[in-house]
Amino acid sequence: MKLPTIDQIEQNQKVILRLDLDVPMSGGRIEDNSRLVKSIPTIRMLLGKMCKLVIVGHLGRPSFDGTLVSETSKQELSLKPVYLELMSLLEDGEDSIASVFVDDIENKEVIYEATENNQIVFLENLRFYKEEVEGKVEFLSHLSEIGNVFVNDALAVAHRKSASVLLYKMMPVFYGLGFSREIEKMAEFLLNPKRPVVLVLGGAKKDKLDHLSRLYKKVDLILIGGKLPIFMSEYPKYDNVIWAKLDSSQLDISKNSIDKFKEEIEKAETVILAGSMGMFEEEEHREGSRSIAEAITLSRATKIAAGGDTRASLGLMELEDKFDYICSGGGVALEFLANDGKLPAWDESFVNF
């Protein structure tokens, strides 16, 4: 598979750059900046080509009062701290970079003037506007007039039909170093896996189950744990789907389910772990996550993990380096698998597996 990459961009371009800015925050402070660190090579390459960057992205899921974002969300989910952290990373030991944070992302004149006077223009949270989530790409048409090219380095939202993901429909598109590298890895590990393939679904995000009606056709067996079994009654029964039972705390899977899952994992040639089996952050609810992760690492199977929380749980248990591949986006990996390698983030006409 070949996506157009940033090394093909000419010098002195104005670039609309979509990044993964949805970092974990607490009390206005960033708890983990790894998503920002991941995009530093892409940013540095573009700056080395003397490009000017208009950086866009989102943080969290803002609430709305009617059609307008709530004042609470404006305060709690502003990207200003993310902007400051990114500039700190870029300027660490380097000369300062002329940059500015712009909170009025709809004002074409303000953004254009900012690009004239700065090398980096960082825009406020796109999800402060419903049009972003609704995928109304015309909402960002002014950015396509300001910029010469669009660069997508936001793998974690590649499965979303957000307006900023679809900007390639309005302007020439290239993909960041991290994005293109991960897509190639996903193609390598997920499109023609050794069978039987066992998918272990966990975590707390119910929207993972939206893929179930397609995923059950793509793999040999699906094992479902974490918080997801509480939603079992809302979904059809599939012969190759096993739902865990939860223990009395409802925060981990039961001992019987652990044993059943381990038995099935032993038969697999490929295992995909997407989510933890319980509240792994607390040791008293970590048994399911640890037992299943260890069973995967001890199996003969090709070992794949997907998602930030999955990586965090494996890191906590010191099992991260036992996996053959860890995809940074859980939702995007499931969509890629369920949809035979197709994602909303690109036009199929220039992608060839």
The 8 nearest C-alpha neighbors of each residue, nearest first, counted from 0:
[[1, 352, 351, 350, 183, 2, 186, 182],
 [2, 0, 350, 351, 3, 352, 349, 183],
 [1, 3, 4, 350, 179, 0, 174, 349],
 [4, 2, 173, 174, 1, 5, 7, 172],
 [5, 3, 174, 173, 6, 7, 2, 175],
 [4, 6, 7, 8, 173, 175, 174, 3],
 [5, 7, 8, 4, 44, 9, 45, 3],
 [8, 6, 5, 4, 9, 3, 173, 10],
 [9, 7, 5, 6, 10, 173, 4, 12],
 [8, 10, 7, 12, 11, 48, 6, 50],
 [9, 11, 48, 12, 49, 50, 8, 45],
 [12, 10, 50, 49, 48, 9, 13, 51],
 [13, 11, 50, 10, 14, 147, 51, 9],
 [12, 14, 146, 51, 147, 50, 52, 148],
 [13, 15, 52, 148, 146, 149, 16, 12],
 [14, 16, 149, 53, 146, 52, 54, 150],
 [15, 17, 54, 150, 14, 53, 151, 149],
 [18, 16, 151, 55, 56, 152, 153, 54],
 [19, 17, 153, 152, 56, 20, 16, 55],
 [20, 18, 153, 21, 34, 56, 155, 35],
 [19, 21, 22, 56, 18, 57, 58, 35],
 [22, 20, 58, 19, 57, 59, 23, 56],
 [21, 23, 20, 24, 32, 31, 34, 29],
 [24, 22, 30, 29, 31, 21, 25, 32],
 [25, 23, 29, 28, 30, 27, 22, 26],
 [26, 24, 28, 27, 29, 30, 23, 75],
 [25, 27, 28, 24, 75, 29, 30, 23],
 [26, 28, 25, 24, 29, 75, 80, 76],
 [27, 29, 25, 24, 26, 30, 80, 23],
 [30, 28, 24, 31, 23, 25, 32, 22],
 [29, 31, 24, 23, 28, 25, 32, 22],
 [30, 32, 33, 29, 23, 22, 24, 34],
 [33, 31, 35, 34, 36, 22, 29, 30],
 [32, 34, 36, 35, 31, 37, 22, 38],
 [35, 33, 37, 36, 32, 19, 22, 20],
 [34, 36, 33, 37, 32, 38, 85, 39],
 [35, 37, 33, 39, 38, 34, 32, 88],
 [36, 38, 34, 35, 39, 33, 177, 40],
 [37, 39, 41, 36, 35, 40, 42, 177],
 [38, 40, 42, 36, 41, 37, 43, 35],
 [41, 39, 43, 42, 38, 44, 176, 37],
 [42, 40, 44, 38, 39, 43, 175, 176],
 [43, 41, 39, 45, 40, 44, 46, 38],
 [42, 44, 46, 40, 45, 41, 47, 39],
 [45, 43, 47, 41, 46, 42, 40, 48],
 [46, 44, 48, 42, 47, 43, 50, 41],
 [45, 47, 49, 43, 48, 50, 44, 42],
 [46, 48, 44, 49, 45, 43, 50, 42],
 [47, 49, 10, 45, 46, 50, 11, 44],
 [50, 48, 11, 46, 47, 10, 51, 45],
 [51, 49, 11, 12, 46, 48, 45, 13],
 [50, 52, 118, 13, 119, 14, 12, 49],
 [51, 53, 119, 14, 54, 13, 15, 120],
 [52, 54, 120, 15, 121, 16, 119, 14],
 [55, 53, 16, 121, 52, 17, 15, 122],
 [56, 54, 17, 122, 16, 18, 121, 53],
 [55, 57, 18, 20, 17, 125, 124, 19],
 [58, 56, 124, 125, 126, 21, 20, 59],
 [57, 59, 21, 76, 124, 20, 78, 60],
 [60, 58, 61, 21, 76, 57, 126, 22],
 [59, 61, 62, 58, 126, 76, 72, 57],
 [60, 62, 72, 59, 127, 126, 63, 68],
 [63, 61, 69, 68, 72, 60, 64, 71],
 [64, 62, 68, 69, 67, 65, 66, 61],
 [65, 63, 69, 67, 68, 66, 62, 70],
 [64, 66, 67, 63, 68, 69, 62, 129],
 [65, 67, 64, 63, 68, 129, 128, 69],
 [68, 66, 64, 63, 65, 69, 128, 127],
 [67, 69, 63, 127, 64, 62, 70, 61],
 [70, 68, 63, 72, 64, 71, 62, 67],
 [69, 71, 73, 72, 74, 68, 63, 64],
 [72, 70, 74, 69, 73, 75, 76, 62],
 [71, 73, 75, 61, 69, 76, 74, 70],
 [74, 72, 70, 71, 76, 77, 75, 69],
 [73, 75, 71, 72, 76, 77, 70, 69],
 [74, 76, 72, 73, 77, 71, 27, 26],
 [77, 75, 72, 73, 74, 58, 78, 59],
 [76, 78, 79, 73, 74, 75, 124, 123],
 [77, 79, 81, 123, 80, 124, 82, 76],
 [78, 80, 82, 81, 77, 83, 100, 123],
 [81, 79, 83, 82, 78, 84, 27, 28],
 [82, 80, 84, 78, 79, 83, 85, 20],
 [81, 83, 79, 85, 80, 84, 78, 86],
 [84, 82, 80, 86, 81, 85, 87, 79],
 [83, 85, 87, 81, 82, 86, 80, 88],
 [86, 84, 88, 82, 87, 83, 81, 89],
 [85, 87, 89, 83, 88, 84, 90, 82],
 [86, 88, 84, 90, 85, 89, 91, 83],
 [89, 87, 85, 91, 86, 90, 84, 36],
 [90, 88, 86, 87, 91, 85, 39, 93],
 [89, 91, 93, 87, 88, 95, 92, 86],
 [92, 90, 88, 93, 89, 87, 94, 86],
 [91, 93, 90, 94, 89, 88, 95, 87],
 [94, 92, 90, 91, 95, 89, 96, 88],
 [95, 93, 90, 96, 92, 91, 89, 97],
 [94, 96, 90, 93, 97, 89, 86, 91],
 [95, 97, 98, 94, 118, 90, 119, 86],
 [98, 96, 117, 118, 119, 95, 99, 116],
 [97, 99, 119, 117, 120, 118, 96, 100],
 [98, 100, 120, 121, 101, 119, 117, 113],
 [99, 101, 121, 122, 120, 102, 79, 98],
 [102, 100, 122, 103, 121, 123, 99, 104],
 [101, 103, 123, 104, 122, 100, 124, 121],
 [104, 102, 105, 101, 106, 123, 122, 109],
 [103, 105, 106, 102, 122, 123, 101, 110],
 [106, 104, 103, 107, 141, 139, 138, 110],
 [107, 105, 109, 108, 104, 103, 110, 141],
 [106, 108, 110, 109, 141, 111, 105, 142],
 [107, 109, 111, 110, 106, 112, 113, 105],
 [110, 108, 112, 106, 111, 107, 113, 103],
 [109, 111, 113, 107, 112, 108, 114, 106],
 [112, 110, 108, 114, 113, 109, 107, 145],
 [113, 111, 115, 109, 114, 110, 108, 116],
 [112, 114, 110, 116, 111, 115, 117, 109],
 [115, 113, 111, 117, 112, 116, 120, 110],
 [114, 116, 112, 113, 117, 111, 118, 51],
 [115, 117, 113, 114, 112, 118, 97, 98],
 [118, 116, 97, 98, 114, 119, 113, 115],
 [117, 119, 51, 97, 98, 52, 114, 120],
 [118, 120, 98, 52, 117, 51, 53, 121],
 [119, 121, 53, 99, 98, 100, 52, 54],
 [120, 122, 54, 100, 53, 101, 99, 119],
 [123, 121, 101, 55, 100, 104, 102, 54],
 [122, 124, 102, 78, 101, 125, 104, 77],
 [123, 125, 57, 126, 78, 127, 77, 56],
 [126, 124, 57, 127, 128, 56, 131, 123],
 [127, 125, 128, 124, 57, 131, 129, 132],
 [126, 128, 125, 68, 124, 61, 129, 73],
 [127, 129, 126, 130, 131, 125, 68, 67],
 [130, 128, 131, 132, 133, 126, 127, 66],
 [129, 131, 133, 135, 128, 132, 134, 138],
 [132, 130, 162, 161, 129, 134, 133, 128],
 [131, 133, 161, 134, 129, 130, 126, 162],
 [132, 134, 130, 131, 135, 129, 161, 162],
 [135, 133, 162, 161, 131, 132, 160, 136],
 [136, 134, 130, 162, 137, 133, 138, 131],
 [135, 137, 162, 138, 134, 139, 165, 166],
 [136, 138, 140, 139, 135, 162, 141, 169],
 [137, 139, 136, 140, 135, 130, 162, 131],
 [140, 138, 137, 141, 142, 136, 143, 162],
 [139, 141, 137, 143, 142, 138, 144, 136],
 [142, 140, 144, 139, 143, 107, 145, 105],
 [143, 141, 145, 144, 140, 139, 146, 15],
 [142, 144, 140, 146, 141, 145, 170, 169],
 [145, 143, 141, 142, 146, 140, 147, 170],
 [146, 144, 142, 143, 111, 141, 147, 13],
 [147, 145, 13, 143, 14, 148, 144, 15],
 [146, 148, 13, 12, 14, 145, 143, 149],
 [149, 147, 171, 14, 146, 172, 170, 15],
 [148, 150, 172, 15, 14, 171, 16, 173],
 [149, 151, 16, 173, 174, 172, 15, 17],
 [152, 150, 17, 174, 153, 175, 16, 173],
 [151, 153, 175, 178, 18, 17, 174, 154],
 [154, 152, 19, 18, 155, 151, 17, 156],
 [153, 155, 157, 178, 156, 152, 328, 19],
 [154, 156, 328, 153, 157, 331, 19, 327],
 [157, 155, 159, 158, 154, 153, 331, 164],
 [156, 158, 344, 154, 159, 155, 331, 343],
 [159, 157, 331, 156, 342, 343, 334, 344],
 [158, 160, 156, 161, 157, 343, 164, 344],
 [161, 159, 134, 343, 164, 162, 165, 158],
 [162, 160, 134, 132, 164, 131, 159, 163],
 [161, 163, 134, 136, 131, 165, 135, 164],
 [162, 164, 166, 165, 161, 131, 136, 17],
 [165, 163, 161, 162, 344, 166, 160, 157],
 [164, 166, 162, 167, 163, 168, 136, 344],
 [167, 165, 168, 163, 169, 164, 136, 162],
 [168, 166, 172, 165, 170, 169, 171, 149],
 [167, 169, 166, 165, 170, 171, 346, 136],
 [170, 168, 167, 166, 143, 171, 140, 165],
 [169, 171, 167, 148, 168, 143, 172, 149],
 [172, 170, 148, 149, 167, 173, 169, 147],
 [171, 173, 149, 167, 150, 148, 170, 174],
 [174, 172, 150, 4, 3, 5, 149, 151],
 [175, 173, 4, 151, 150, 152, 5, 179],
 [176, 174, 152, 178, 177, 41, 151, 5],
 [175, 177, 179, 178, 41, 180, 174, 4],
 [178, 176, 180, 175, 179, 181, 152, 38],
 [177, 179, 152, 175, 181, 154, 180, 176],
 [178, 180, 182, 181, 176, 177, 174, 175],
 [179, 181, 177, 183, 178, 182, 176, 184],
 [182, 180, 184, 178, 183, 179, 185, 177],
 [181, 183, 185, 179, 184, 180, 186, 178],
 [182, 184, 186, 180, 181, 185, 187, 179],
 [185, 183, 181, 187, 182, 186, 188, 180],
 [186, 184, 182, 188, 187, 189, 183, 181],
 [185, 187, 183, 190, 184, 189, 188, 182],
 [188, 186, 184, 185, 189, 183, 190, 191],
 [187, 189, 185, 186, 192, 184, 190, 191],
 [190, 188, 185, 186, 192, 191, 187, 336],
 [189, 191, 186, 192, 188, 187, 339, 336],
 [192, 190, 189, 193, 188, 187, 186, 194],
 [193, 191, 189, 188, 190, 194, 269, 196],
 [192, 194, 268, 269, 195, 191, 196, 301],
 [195, 193, 196, 268, 192, 269, 267, 219],
 [194, 196, 267, 268, 219, 193, 269, 197],
 [195, 197, 269, 194, 219, 218, 270, 267],
 [196, 198, 220, 270, 221, 219, 267, 269],
 [199, 197, 221, 271, 270, 222, 272, 200],
 [198, 200, 222, 272, 221, 223, 271, 273],
 [201, 199, 223, 273, 274, 222, 224, 198],
 [202, 200, 274, 225, 224, 275, 276, 223],
 [201, 203, 274, 225, 275, 226, 204, 276],
 [202, 204, 226, 205, 227, 225, 201, 274],
 [205, 203, 206, 202, 207, 227, 226, 201],
 [204, 206, 207, 208, 203, 227, 209, 230],
 [207, 205, 208, 209, 204, 210, 330, 203],
 [208, 206, 205, 209, 210, 204, 330, 211],
 [207, 209, 211, 210, 206, 205, 227, 212],
 [208, 210, 206, 207, 211, 212, 205, 213],
 [209, 211, 208, 213, 212, 214, 207, 337],
 [210, 212, 214, 208, 213, 209, 215, 207],
 [211, 213, 210, 214, 215, 209, 216, 208],
 [214, 212, 211, 337, 215, 210, 216, 217],
 [213, 215, 211, 337, 217, 216, 210, 212],
 [214, 216, 217, 213, 218, 211, 212, 239],
 [217, 215, 214, 213, 218, 219, 212, 337],
 [216, 218, 214, 215, 337, 213, 219, 336],
 [219, 217, 196, 220, 215, 216, 197, 214],
 [218, 220, 196, 195, 197, 239, 217, 221],
 [219, 221, 197, 239, 218, 240, 198, 196],
 [220, 222, 240, 198, 197, 199, 241, 239],
 [223, 221, 199, 241, 240, 242, 200, 198],
 [224, 222, 200, 242, 243, 201, 199, 241],
 [225, 223, 201, 276, 243, 227, 228, 200],
 [224, 226, 276, 201, 277, 202, 227, 275],
 [225, 227, 203, 228, 202, 229, 224, 277],
 [226, 228, 229, 225, 230, 224, 203, 205],
 [229, 227, 231, 230, 226, 242, 224, 243],
 [230, 228, 227, 231, 226, 232, 245, 244],
 [229, 231, 228, 232, 233, 227, 234, 205],
 [232, 230, 228, 233, 229, 234, 227, 242],
 [233, 231, 234, 230, 229, 235, 228, 236],
 [232, 234, 231, 230, 235, 229, 236, 208],
 [235, 233, 232, 231, 236, 230, 208, 211],
 [236, 234, 237, 233, 232, 231, 212, 211],
 [235, 237, 234, 238, 240, 231, 239, 232],
 [236, 238, 240, 239, 235, 215, 241, 212],
 [239, 237, 240, 236, 241, 220, 215, 221],
 [238, 240, 220, 237, 221, 219, 241, 215],
 [241, 239, 221, 237, 238, 220, 222, 242],
 [242, 240, 222, 223, 221, 243, 239, 220],
 [243, 241, 223, 228, 222, 224, 240, 244],
 [244, 242, 224, 256, 223, 252, 228, 245],
 [243, 245, 253, 252, 256, 242, 246, 228],
 [246, 244, 252, 253, 249, 251, 243, 247],
 [245, 247, 253, 249, 252, 248, 251, 244],
 [246, 248, 249, 245, 250, 253, 251, 252],
 [249, 247, 250, 246, 251, 245, 284, 252],
 [250, 248, 245, 246, 247, 251, 252, 226],
 [251, 249, 248, 277, 278, 284, 246, 226],
 [252, 250, 277, 284, 245, 249, 246, 287],
 [251, 253, 245, 246, 287, 244, 243, 276],
 [252, 254, 246, 245, 256, 255, 244, 257],
 [253, 255, 257, 256, 258, 252, 246, 287],
 [256, 254, 258, 253, 257, 259, 244, 252],
 [255, 257, 259, 253, 243, 258, 254, 260],
 [256, 258, 254, 260, 255, 259, 261, 287],
 [257, 259, 261, 255, 256, 260, 262, 254],
 [260, 258, 256, 262, 261, 257, 255, 263],
 [259, 261, 257, 263, 262, 258, 256, 264],
 [262, 260, 264, 258, 263, 259, 294, 257],
 [261, 263, 259, 260, 265, 264, 258, 266],
 [264, 262, 260, 265, 261, 266, 259, 267],
 [263, 265, 261, 267, 266, 262, 260, 295],
 [264, 266, 263, 262, 267, 298, 261, 294],
 [267, 265, 264, 263, 268, 262, 195, 298],
 [268, 266, 195, 264, 269, 265, 300, 196],
 [267, 269, 300, 194, 195, 193, 301, 196],
 [270, 268, 301, 300, 196, 267, 193, 302],
 [269, 271, 197, 302, 198, 196, 303, 301],
 [270, 272, 303, 198, 304, 199, 273, 302],
 [273, 271, 304, 199, 303, 274, 198, 305],
 [274, 272, 305, 200, 304, 199, 201, 329],
 [273, 275, 201, 202, 309, 200, 272, 308],
 [274, 276, 202, 201, 288, 277, 225, 309],
 [275, 277, 225, 288, 224, 201, 287, 251],
 [278, 276, 251, 225, 250, 279, 275, 284],
 [277, 279, 284, 280, 250, 281, 285, 251],
 [278, 280, 285, 281, 277, 284, 312, 288],
 [279, 281, 278, 282, 285, 312, 284, 315],
 [282, 280, 279, 283, 284, 278, 285, 277],
 [281, 283, 285, 284, 280, 279, 286, 278],
 [282, 284, 281, 285, 286, 279, 278, 280],
 [285, 283, 282, 278, 251, 281, 279, 286],
 [286, 284, 279, 282, 288, 287, 283, 289],
 [287, 285, 289, 288, 284, 290, 283, 251],
 [286, 288, 290, 276, 289, 285, 252, 291],
 [289, 287, 276, 275, 285, 291, 286, 290],
 [288, 290, 286, 292, 287, 291, 293, 285],
 [291, 289, 293, 287, 292, 288, 286, 294],
 [290, 292, 294, 293, 288, 289, 287, 295],
 [293, 291, 295, 289, 294, 290, 288, 296],
 [292, 294, 296, 290, 295, 291, 289, 297],
 [295, 293, 291, 297, 292, 296, 261, 290],
 [294, 296, 292, 298, 293, 297, 291, 264],
 [297, 295, 293, 294, 298, 321, 292, 322],
 [298, 296, 294, 295, 293, 299, 300, 265],
 [299, 297, 295, 300, 296, 265, 294, 264],
 [300, 298, 268, 297, 301, 265, 267, 296],
 [301, 299, 268, 269, 298, 267, 302, 270],
 [300, 302, 269, 268, 270, 323, 303, 299],
 [301, 303, 322, 323, 270, 300, 269, 271],
 [304, 302, 271, 324, 325, 323, 322, 270],
 [305, 303, 272, 325, 271, 273, 326, 324],
 [306, 304, 329, 326, 273, 325, 328, 327],
 [329, 307, 305, 328, 327, 309, 308, 326],
 [306, 308, 310, 309, 327, 311, 328, 329],
 [309, 307, 311, 310, 306, 312, 274, 275],
 [310, 308, 274, 306, 312, 311, 307, 275],
 [309, 311, 307, 313, 308, 312, 314, 306],
 [310, 312, 308, 314, 309, 313, 307, 315],
 [313, 311, 315, 309, 314, 310, 308, 316],
 [314, 312, 319, 318, 316, 310, 315, 311],
 [313, 315, 317, 311, 319, 316, 312, 310],
 [314, 316, 312, 313, 317, 311, 318, 280],
 [315, 317, 313, 314, 318, 312, 289, 319],
 [318, 316, 314, 315, 319, 313, 320, 312],
 [319, 317, 313, 321, 316, 320, 314, 322],
 [318, 320, 313, 314, 321, 317, 322, 310],
 [319, 321, 322, 318, 317, 323, 314, 313],
 [320, 322, 318, 319, 296, 323, 302, 317],
 [323, 321, 302, 320, 324, 303, 319, 325],
 [322, 324, 302, 303, 301, 321, 325, 320],
 [323, 325, 303, 322, 304, 326, 302, 184],
 [326, 324, 304, 305, 303, 327, 322, 323],
 [325, 327, 305, 328, 306, 304, 324, 329],
 [326, 328, 306, 307, 305, 325, 329, 155],
 [329, 327, 306, 155, 331, 326, 330, 305],
 [306, 328, 330, 305, 332, 331, 273, 333],
 [331, 329, 333, 332, 328, 334, 207, 158],
 [330, 332, 334, 158, 328, 333, 329, 335],
 [333, 331, 335, 329, 334, 330, 336, 328],
 [334, 332, 336, 330, 335, 331, 337, 329],
 [333, 335, 337, 331, 336, 332, 338, 330],
 [334, 336, 340, 332, 338, 333, 337, 341],
 [337, 335, 333, 334, 339, 338, 189, 340],
 [338, 336, 334, 214, 213, 335, 339, 333],
 [337, 339, 335, 341, 336, 340, 334, 342],
 [340, 338, 336, 341, 337, 335, 190, 334],
 [339, 341, 335, 338, 336, 342, 186, 190],
 [340, 342, 338, 339, 335, 343, 347, 334],
 [341, 343, 344, 158, 335, 157, 345, 340],
 [342, 344, 345, 158, 160, 157, 159, 341],
 [345, 343, 157, 342, 164, 165, 158, 346],
 [346, 344, 343, 347, 342, 167, 165, 350],
 [345, 347, 348, 349, 350, 344, 343, 167],
 [348, 346, 350, 349, 345, 341, 351, 342],
 [347, 349, 346, 350, 351, 345, 2, 341],
 [350, 348, 347, 346, 351, 2, 1, 345],
 [351, 349, 347, 348, 1, 0, 2, 352],
 [350, 352, 0, 1, 349, 347, 348, 2],
 [351, 0, 350, 186, 1, 340, 190, 183]]
